[in-house]
Amino acid sequence: MIFSSHIFLLCFLPLFLAVYFLVPPKGRNLVLLLASVVFYAWGAPDFVLILLASTVANFYLVKAMHRAQRTAMKKLWCTLAILLSLGLLVYFKYANFFVENANALLAALGLGTMGWTKVLLPIGISFFTFQSITYVVDTYRGINTPMQRLTDYMVYIIMFPQLIAGPIVRYTDIADQITARRRLRWEECLQGFYRFVIGLAKKVLIADVIGRTVDVVLAGDLAALDSGTAWITIMAYTMQLYFDFSGYSDMAIGLGRIMGFRFPENFDNPYTSASISEFWRRWHITLGAFMRNYLYIPLGGNRHGTARTYLNLWVVFLLSGLWHGASWNFVIWGAYHGFFLVLERLLGINKQRKAWRIIPTFIILLVGWAIFRIEDLPSCWTFIQRLFCFDFSGFALADHPQYYATLLVALVFSFLTLLPMGKRLERWVFYTRYGNTQLTAVWIIACLLFVCCLMTLTATKFSPFIYFRF
């Protein structure tokens, strides 16, 4: 089940909200937990028991870790809890990748191949694994104490708004909201619905419209592309990915707001960044925070000299690339970003923001997204060559008017905050506490956008969120 589907929008969500607000506040966590199990089982019935079993096991491992008196035993329980989460992630996400590469090596050596039945990937495993790890490590570090009730912990890990694609929420950020959410005002629920609809519109009215043409172009003969079409295509995919993923984050944040949760923001106008370092502070913010707090800093961060700092950055981004997918193009994409992060530190670019650097940074990102999107490496290299061959002979803007119009809208929204007017508009849309008159306007806008999205969904085919695969 996905947020941008009729079954969710017209059946699951209204029924859930009706029950959620009808039961007493003390029973809402149970309603949320049961709804989350149904939500996950709808799309991944074969894996729901694995999700539940691993969550229960982690809860009791952390309890044992907290009760342990000796440091050695605490470390043992902590290690077991992390290995449980990472073990499931490695098996389900990377087993096929390792076996395929091992078979390729064995075949090259003339030693035959090993038999293997492909492992299916549970949706959202990367996100709920990382969220479990934050809880384990923060409890070990003494940042928080373990939860007392198993159901509260299960709500934290598998609540459906952010179960599949984040944001990755640290327990310390919502601890009090899980155990004692305050009584909601209808204005807050309306603002949550408004935020949800903005995310839905990003997905349905922008990302999906652009994505249909992007998929057609990239499925064709890449060697025959002219440079104009290649640049427009990768720019379109760049917009598709942003509006698809930030749309999901807006929907998750909005749903959480309706239920009384305050999830962290996950995007901050990333394409207005003037360096790759700044981009990673603005793109998928909660993943960046996870990588910094639970990988980069434990590796030593920047505390052991320049060479070690650069090595740590490379390791973090190689693993970040591999986290995005079990394929060599993702590893190369991680190394590509690691290279520019190191280069920026060498040149001192990461220490000061210059507006003119936005354009070269955006071009670097475009090439990076080509590596990210085209998994077949020879095809990816062909596409990048077409970007820089500067052959514009077959380029024609008139071929797909809706595609180009939507892309133009996406570009305007992506770079609008570079202007003071755009920054003010963003604050008004996302962060203003509205008065009664404004609330009426917001309600009308939200309802009109919602109906428009429903009509568009009726006329188009199913389109999952891009980050569901990760």
C-alpha positions as CSV (number, residue, x, y, z in Angstrom):
1,M,0.0,0.0,0.0
2,I,1.4,3.4,-0.9
3,F,0.2,6.9,0.1
4,S,-0.6,7.9,-3.5
5,S,-3.2,5.2,-4.1
6,H,-6.9,5.1,-4.0
7,I,-7.0,2.3,-1.5
8,F,-4.9,4.4,1.0
9,L,-6.5,7.8,0.3
10,L,-10.2,6.7,0.2
11,C,-10.3,3.6,2.4
12,F,-7.3,3.0,4.8
13,L,-6.6,6.6,5.9
14,P,-10.2,7.8,6.5
15,L,-11.0,4.5,8.4
16,F,-7.8,4.7,10.5
17,L,-8.3,8.4,11.4
18,A,-11.9,7.8,12.4
19,V,-10.9,5.0,14.8
20,Y,-7.8,6.8,16.0
21,F,-9.8,9.9,17.1
22,L,-12.8,8.0,18.4
23,V,-10.8,5.9,20.9
24,P,-9.5,7.4,24.2
25,P,-6.0,8.9,24.0
26,K,-4.5,5.9,25.9
27,G,-5.7,3.5,23.2
28,R,-4.3,5.4,20.2
29,N,-0.9,3.8,20.2
30,L,-2.6,0.4,19.9
31,V,-4.7,1.6,17.0
32,L,-1.6,3.1,15.3
33,L,0.3,-0.2,15.9
34,L,-2.4,-2.4,14.5
35,A,-2.9,-0.1,11.5
36,S,0.8,-0.1,10.8
37,V,0.9,-3.9,10.8
38,V,-2.0,-4.0,8.3
39,F,-0.3,-1.3,6.2
40,Y,2.9,-3.2,6.0
41,A,1.3,-6.6,5.5
42,W,-0.8,-5.2,2.6
43,G,2.3,-4.6,0.6
44,A,4.7,-7.2,2.0
45,P,2.7,-10.1,3.7
46,D,5.6,-12.5,3.4
47,F,7.9,-10.2,5.5
48,V,5.6,-8.8,8.2
49,L,6.5,-11.6,10.7
50,I,10.2,-10.9,10.1
51,L,9.6,-7.2,10.9
52,L,7.6,-8.0,14.0
53,A,10.0,-10.7,15.3
54,S,13.1,-8.5,14.8
55,T,11.4,-5.6,16.5
56,V,10.5,-7.7,19.5
57,A,14.0,-9.2,19.7
58,N,15.6,-5.8,19.6
59,F,13.4,-4.5,22.4
60,Y,14.4,-7.3,24.8
61,L,18.1,-7.1,23.7
62,V,18.2,-3.4,24.6
63,K,16.5,-4.1,27.9
64,A,19.1,-6.7,28.7
65,M,21.9,-4.3,27.7
66,H,20.5,-1.6,30.0
67,R,20.3,-4.0,33.0
68,A,23.8,-5.3,32.5
69,Q,26.2,-4.2,35.2
70,R,29.5,-4.8,33.5
71,T,30.7,-2.8,30.5
72,A,31.7,-6.0,28.7
73,M,28.2,-7.4,29.0
74,K,26.7,-4.1,27.8
75,K,28.9,-4.2,24.8
76,L,27.9,-7.8,24.1
77,W,24.2,-7.1,24.2
78,C,24.7,-3.9,22.1
79,T,26.7,-5.9,19.5
80,L,24.0,-8.6,19.3
81,A,21.2,-6.1,18.8
82,I,23.1,-4.3,16.1
83,L,24.2,-7.6,14.4
84,L,20.6,-8.7,14.4
85,S,19.4,-5.6,12.5
86,L,22.4,-5.4,10.2
87,G,22.4,-9.2,9.6
88,L,18.8,-9.0,8.3
89,L,19.7,-6.0,6.1
90,V,22.8,-7.6,4.7
91,Y,21.1,-10.9,3.9
92,F,17.9,-9.5,2.3
93,K,19.5,-6.5,0.5
94,Y,23.0,-7.7,-0.5
95,A,22.9,-11.5,-0.7
96,N,21.9,-11.5,-4.4
97,F,24.6,-8.9,-5.1
98,F,27.4,-10.9,-3.5
99,V,26.3,-14.2,-5.1
100,E,26.0,-12.6,-8.6
101,N,29.5,-11.1,-8.3
102,A,30.9,-14.4,-6.8
103,N,29.4,-16.3,-9.7
104,A,30.9,-13.9,-12.2
105,L,34.3,-14.4,-10.6
106,L,34.0,-18.2,-10.5
107,A,32.9,-18.2,-14.1
108,A,35.8,-16.1,-15.2
109,L,38.2,-18.6,-13.4
110,G,36.5,-21.5,-15.1
111,L,35.2,-22.9,-11.7
112,G,31.5,-23.0,-12.5
113,T,28.9,-21.2,-10.5
114,M,26.9,-21.8,-7.3
115,G,23.2,-22.4,-7.3
116,W,21.1,-19.6,-5.8
117,T,17.5,-18.7,-5.3
118,K,17.0,-14.9,-5.5
119,V,16.1,-13.3,-2.2
120,L,13.2,-10.8,-2.3
121,L,13.8,-7.4,-0.6
122,P,11.4,-6.4,2.2
123,I,10.2,-2.9,1.5
124,G,11.5,-0.3,3.9
125,I,14.1,-2.6,5.5
126,S,16.9,0.0,5.2
127,F,14.9,2.7,7.1
128,F,13.5,0.6,10.0
129,T,17.0,-1.0,10.4
130,F,18.7,2.3,10.7
131,Q,16.0,3.5,13.1
132,S,16.5,0.4,15.3
133,I,20.2,1.1,15.3
134,T,19.8,4.7,16.5
135,Y,17.7,3.4,19.4
136,V,20.2,0.7,20.4
137,V,23.3,3.0,20.2
138,D,21.7,6.0,21.9
139,T,20.6,3.7,24.7
140,Y,24.1,2.3,25.0
141,R,25.5,5.8,25.1
142,G,23.1,6.8,27.8
143,I,21.4,9.4,25.7
144,N,18.0,7.8,26.4
145,T,16.7,5.0,28.6
146,P,14.9,2.0,27.1
147,M,11.2,2.1,26.7
148,Q,9.2,0.2,29.3
149,R,6.4,-1.2,27.1
150,L,6.9,-3.3,24.0
151,T,3.9,-1.8,22.2
152,D,5.4,1.7,22.5
153,Y,8.7,0.5,21.0
154,M,6.9,-1.2,18.2
155,V,5.0,2.0,17.5
156,Y,8.3,3.9,17.3
157,I,9.8,1.4,14.8
158,I,6.9,0.5,12.6
159,M,4.4,3.4,12.6
160,F,3.2,3.5,9.0
161,P,3.8,7.2,8.1
162,Q,7.6,6.9,8.1
163,L,8.0,3.1,8.0
164,I,8.8,2.7,4.3
165,A,11.0,5.6,3.4
166,G,11.7,7.7,6.5
167,P,12.4,10.2,7.8
168,I,14.8,8.3,10.1
169,V,13.6,9.5,13.5
170,R,15.8,9.3,16.6
171,Y,13.9,8.1,19.7
172,T,15.1,11.2,21.6
173,D,13.2,13.4,19.1
174,I,9.8,11.9,19.8
175,A,10.1,10.1,23.1
176,D,7.6,12.2,24.9
177,Q,5.2,12.1,21.9
178,I,5.1,8.3,22.0
179,T,4.2,8.0,25.6
180,A,2.1,11.2,26.2
181,R,0.9,13.1,23.1
182,R,-1.0,16.2,24.1
183,R,-4.5,16.8,23.0
184,L,-4.6,17.9,19.4
185,R,-6.3,21.0,18.2
186,W,-8.2,20.9,14.9
187,E,-5.9,23.6,13.5
188,E,-2.9,21.4,13.9
189,C,-4.7,18.5,12.2
190,L,-5.6,20.7,9.3
191,Q,-2.0,21.9,9.0
192,G,-0.9,18.2,9.0
193,F,-3.5,17.4,6.2
194,Y,-2.3,20.5,4.3
195,R,1.3,19.3,4.5
196,F,0.2,15.8,3.4
197,V,-1.6,17.2,0.4
198,I,1.4,19.3,-0.6
199,G,3.5,16.1,-0.6
200,L,0.8,14.2,-2.6
201,A,0.8,17.0,-5.2
202,K,4.6,16.9,-5.5
203,K,4.4,13.1,-6.2
204,V,1.3,12.9,-8.4
205,L,1.3,16.3,-10.3
206,I,5.1,16.8,-10.7
207,A,7.2,13.7,-10.1
208,D,5.0,11.2,-11.9
209,V,4.3,13.4,-14.9
210,I,8.0,14.0,-15.4
211,G,9.0,10.4,-14.7
212,R,6.8,8.9,-17.4
213,T,8.8,10.6,-20.1
214,V,12.1,10.0,-18.3
215,D,11.5,6.3,-18.2
216,V,10.6,6.2,-21.9
217,V,13.8,8.1,-22.9
218,L,16.2,6.0,-20.7
219,A,14.6,2.8,-21.9
220,G,15.5,3.7,-25.5
221,D,18.8,3.8,-27.5
222,L,21.0,6.0,-25.3
223,A,23.7,6.1,-28.0
224,A,21.3,7.8,-30.3
225,L,20.4,10.7,-27.9
226,D,21.4,14.2,-28.8
227,S,23.0,16.3,-26.0
228,G,20.0,18.5,-25.6
229,T,17.7,15.6,-24.9
230,A,20.3,14.0,-22.6
231,W,20.6,17.1,-20.5
232,I,16.9,17.7,-20.3
233,T,16.3,14.0,-19.4
234,I,18.8,13.9,-16.5
235,M,17.6,17.3,-15.3
236,A,14.0,15.9,-15.4
237,Y,15.1,12.8,-13.4
238,T,16.8,15.1,-10.9
239,M,13.5,16.9,-10.4
240,Q,11.5,13.6,-10.4
241,L,13.7,12.1,-7.7
242,Y,13.5,15.3,-5.5
243,F,9.8,15.8,-5.8
244,D,9.1,12.1,-5.4
245,F,11.2,11.7,-2.2
246,S,10.5,15.1,-0.7
247,G,6.8,14.5,-1.5
248,Y,6.9,11.3,0.5
249,S,8.7,13.1,3.4
250,D,6.0,15.9,3.3
251,M,3.3,13.2,3.4
252,A,4.9,11.4,6.3
253,I,5.5,14.7,8.3
254,G,1.9,15.7,7.6
255,L,0.4,12.3,8.7
256,G,2.6,12.5,11.8
257,R,1.3,16.0,12.5
258,I,-2.3,14.9,12.3
259,M,-1.6,12.2,14.9
260,G,0.4,14.4,17.2
261,F,3.9,13.6,16.2
262,R,6.6,16.1,15.1
263,F,8.9,14.3,12.7
264,P,12.2,16.1,11.6
265,E,12.5,17.8,8.3
266,N,14.2,15.7,5.6
267,F,14.9,18.3,2.9
268,D,16.0,21.9,2.8
269,N,16.1,23.2,-0.8
270,P,19.0,20.9,-1.7
271,Y,19.5,22.1,-5.3
272,T,20.3,25.7,-4.1
273,S,23.5,24.3,-2.5
274,A,26.8,26.0,-3.5
275,S,28.9,22.9,-2.7
276,I,28.5,19.1,-2.4
277,S,29.1,19.4,1.3
278,E,26.2,21.8,1.6
279,F,24.1,19.6,-0.6
280,W,24.5,16.7,1.8
281,R,23.4,18.9,4.7
282,R,20.2,19.7,2.8
283,W,19.4,16.4,1.0
284,H,17.9,13.4,3.0
285,I,18.9,15.2,6.2
286,T,18.0,12.4,8.5
287,L,20.2,9.9,6.6
288,G,23.1,12.4,6.7
289,A,22.6,12.8,10.4
290,F,22.6,9.0,10.8
291,M,25.8,8.6,8.8
292,R,27.5,11.4,10.7
293,N,26.5,10.2,14.2
294,Y,26.7,6.5,13.9
295,L,29.4,6.0,11.3
296,Y,31.6,9.0,10.5
297,I,32.2,10.0,14.2
298,P,32.8,6.4,15.4
299,L,35.3,6.0,12.6
300,G,37.2,9.0,14.1
301,G,35.6,11.8,12.2
302,N,38.1,14.6,11.7
303,R,40.0,14.0,15.0
304,H,42.9,12.0,13.6
305,G,44.5,14.1,11.0
306,T,43.8,15.1,7.4
307,A,44.5,11.8,5.7
308,R,42.3,9.9,8.2
309,T,39.5,12.5,7.7
310,Y,39.5,12.0,4.0
311,L,39.5,8.2,4.4
312,N,36.6,8.4,6.7
313,L,34.6,10.5,4.3
314,W,35.3,8.0,1.5
315,V,34.2,5.1,3.6
316,V,31.0,6.8,4.7
317,F,30.0,7.7,1.2
318,L,31.0,4.3,-0.3
319,L,28.7,2.8,2.3
320,S,26.1,5.4,1.7
321,G,26.1,4.5,-2.0
322,L,25.9,0.8,-1.2
323,W,23.0,1.6,1.2
324,H,21.0,3.0,-1.7
325,G,21.2,-0.2,-3.7
326,A,23.1,-3.5,-4.2
327,S,24.7,-2.6,-7.5
328,W,28.1,-1.3,-8.6
329,N,26.6,2.0,-10.0
330,F,25.6,2.9,-6.4
331,V,29.1,2.2,-5.1
332,I,30.5,4.4,-7.9
333,W,27.9,7.1,-7.1
334,G,29.0,7.1,-3.5
335,A,32.7,7.3,-4.5
336,Y,31.9,10.1,-6.9
337,H,30.4,12.2,-4.1
338,G,33.2,11.2,-1.7
339,F,35.7,12.5,-4.3
340,F,34.1,15.9,-4.5
341,L,33.7,16.2,-0.7
342,V,37.4,15.5,-0.3
343,L,38.3,17.9,-3.1
344,E,36.2,20.7,-1.5
345,R,38.0,20.2,1.8
346,L,41.4,20.4,0.0
347,L,40.4,23.6,-1.8
348,G,38.6,25.1,1.2
349,I,35.3,25.4,-0.7
350,N,33.3,23.8,2.1
351,K,34.1,26.7,4.4
352,Q,32.4,29.6,2.5
353,R,29.3,29.9,0.4
354,K,29.5,31.7,-2.9
355,A,26.3,32.1,-5.0
356,W,28.1,31.5,-8.3
357,R,29.0,28.0,-7.2
358,I,25.4,26.9,-7.3
359,I,25.5,26.2,-11.1
360,P,28.7,24.1,-11.1
361,T,27.4,22.2,-8.1
362,F,24.1,21.5,-9.8
363,I,26.0,20.2,-12.9
364,I,28.0,17.9,-10.7
365,L,24.8,16.6,-9.1
366,L,23.2,16.0,-12.5
367,V,26.1,13.8,-13.6
368,G,25.9,12.0,-10.3
369,W,22.2,11.3,-10.7
370,A,22.9,9.8,-14.1
371,I,25.2,7.3,-12.4
372,F,22.5,6.8,-9.7
373,R,19.7,6.2,-12.2
374,I,21.3,4.0,-14.9
375,E,22.4,0.8,-13.2
376,D,24.0,-0.8,-16.3
377,L,27.5,0.7,-16.3
378,P,28.2,0.6,-20.1
379,S,24.8,2.3,-20.7
380,C,25.6,4.9,-18.0
381,W,28.9,5.7,-19.6
382,T,27.2,6.0,-23.0
383,F,24.7,8.4,-21.5
384,I,27.4,10.6,-19.9
385,Q,29.3,10.7,-23.2
386,R,26.1,12.0,-24.9
387,L,25.9,14.7,-22.3
388,F,29.3,16.1,-23.2
389,C,29.4,15.4,-27.0
390,F,27.5,18.7,-27.5
391,D,25.5,17.3,-30.4
392,F,22.2,19.3,-30.4
393,S,21.1,18.4,-34.0
394,G,18.0,16.4,-33.0
395,F,16.8,18.4,-30.1
396,A,13.2,19.7,-30.2
397,L,11.3,21.3,-27.3
398,A,7.9,20.9,-29.0
399,D,7.8,17.1,-28.8
400,H,6.4,16.8,-25.2
401,P,4.8,20.1,-24.1
402,Q,3.3,18.8,-20.8
403,Y,6.6,17.2,-19.9
404,Y,8.6,20.4,-20.4
405,A,5.9,22.6,-18.8
406,T,6.0,20.4,-15.6
407,L,9.8,20.3,-15.7
408,L,9.8,24.1,-15.8
409,V,7.4,24.3,-12.8
410,A,9.7,21.9,-10.9
411,L,12.8,23.9,-11.7
412,V,11.0,27.1,-10.5
413,F,10.0,25.5,-7.2
414,S,13.4,24.0,-6.7
415,F,15.3,27.3,-7.0
416,L,12.6,29.8,-5.8
417,T,14.1,30.2,-2.4
418,L,17.2,31.8,-3.9
419,L,15.0,34.9,-4.0
420,P,13.8,36.7,-0.8
421,M,10.2,36.4,-2.1
422,G,10.6,32.7,-2.5
423,K,12.0,32.3,1.0
424,R,9.0,34.2,2.4
425,L,6.6,32.1,0.3
426,E,8.2,28.9,1.7
427,R,7.9,30.1,5.3
428,W,4.2,31.0,4.7
429,V,3.4,27.6,3.0
430,F,5.2,25.3,5.5
431,Y,5.8,27.1,8.8
432,T,3.2,29.8,9.4
433,R,0.6,29.4,12.3
434,Y,-2.5,30.4,10.5
435,G,-5.3,32.6,11.8
436,N,-9.0,31.7,11.2
437,T,-9.2,33.4,7.8
438,Q,-6.0,31.8,6.6
439,L,-7.1,28.4,7.9
440,T,-10.2,28.7,5.7
441,A,-8.0,29.5,2.7
442,V,-5.6,26.6,3.6
443,W,-8.6,24.2,3.9
444,I,-9.9,25.2,0.5
445,I,-6.5,24.9,-1.2
446,A,-5.8,21.5,0.5
447,C,-9.2,20.1,-0.7
448,L,-8.8,21.4,-4.2
449,L,-5.3,19.9,-4.5
450,F,-6.5,16.6,-3.0
451,V,-9.4,16.3,-5.5
452,C,-7.0,17.3,-8.4
453,C,-4.6,14.5,-7.3
454,L,-7.4,12.0,-7.0
455,M,-8.5,12.8,-10.6
456,T,-5.0,12.5,-11.8
457,L,-4.5,9.2,-10.1
458,T,-7.7,7.9,-11.7
459,A,-6.4,8.7,-15.2
460,T,-2.8,7.3,-14.7
461,K,-1.3,4.0,-13.8
462,F,0.3,2.9,-10.5
463,S,3.6,4.6,-9.7
464,P,5.5,3.6,-6.5
465,F,7.8,5.9,-4.7
466,I,11.4,5.7,-6.0
467,Y,12.9,5.2,-2.5
468,F,10.7,2.2,-1.8
469,R,13.3,0.1,-3.4
470,F,15.9,1.2,-0.9
